Amino acid sequence: MPVHKTLLVAALILASAPGMTEGKTWYVPSGVPTIKAAVDSCKASGDAISITGGVYREGSIVIDGKSISITQNGQVTVIAPVAGTGTFITYRNGSAGQLWSLVIRNFDTAIAVEGGSPSITAVSLKACRQGLAVTGSSAPQFTYSVVDSCTTAISIEGGSPVLQNETIALCGTGVSFLGGTTNMTRSIVYGCVTGVQCAGGSAALGCNDFWANGSDYSGCAAGTNDFYLDPRFCFWASSGGPYQLHNTSPCFDTTLNPCHVKIGALSSGSIPGCSGTAVERSTWGSIKSIYR
């Protein structure tokens, strides 16, 4: 058989092999009008959703047994259609895939995982009753994300979630461990009434910075190398976000904390530590006013 025909046959075989076909990318709103419509249009595995930057008012999105990637092209903010109600997105029945870089505001629950294993990275969950709620046989990876001004930032009732490099700020309860088996590391819990609360399941804590909380632990033991130092946020450095770290922060400068690793959501190599005077807000009211 000529070489070019052999290559063509091989290409056709590869294209038809399970798992080898590239999925489709659904574009919101140019291709489909809403995020929910895009999710509903995705096949079970391999498709992706790209959301154009802007403000979206929608919720009640359910990913049921699918493995899809949801990313943004420009800053995407999703706000509850009715403030304080509903869930933005729910993962069920083994759903996986990725959720990247969305800002989700004013829901009863921003993200619910009810038997899935999504990778949730660099999201910002604001002013919700619950930021992330995990139940059932779930194994989500929740990393490099900010949860602020929620009643409960993260609620774990089951599964085996991994929480790493979070910044949890100004919440009633930072993390509520009610069931399951959770690893929580390299995170900042700041300005909450209760930092972490253990009332069921098991929680392995380590290398977390607790600062300015009413109480750091309720029913929980301190984790290995947990520490208690001012994270030195640069609230004035809007280009990096309100929880950007000063370059002399013990969460940014790895020589200044006992784990010698970067701590918190905004500590990755792509986000520089700010310089100059590390400005702190003098009262809780002035801090909270930033988010209203």
Summary of the structure (lengths in Angstrom):
residues: 292
radius of gyration: 20.6
end to end distance: 70.0
largest distance: 78.7
contacts: 1038
relative contact order: 0.08
helix: 12%
strand: 46%
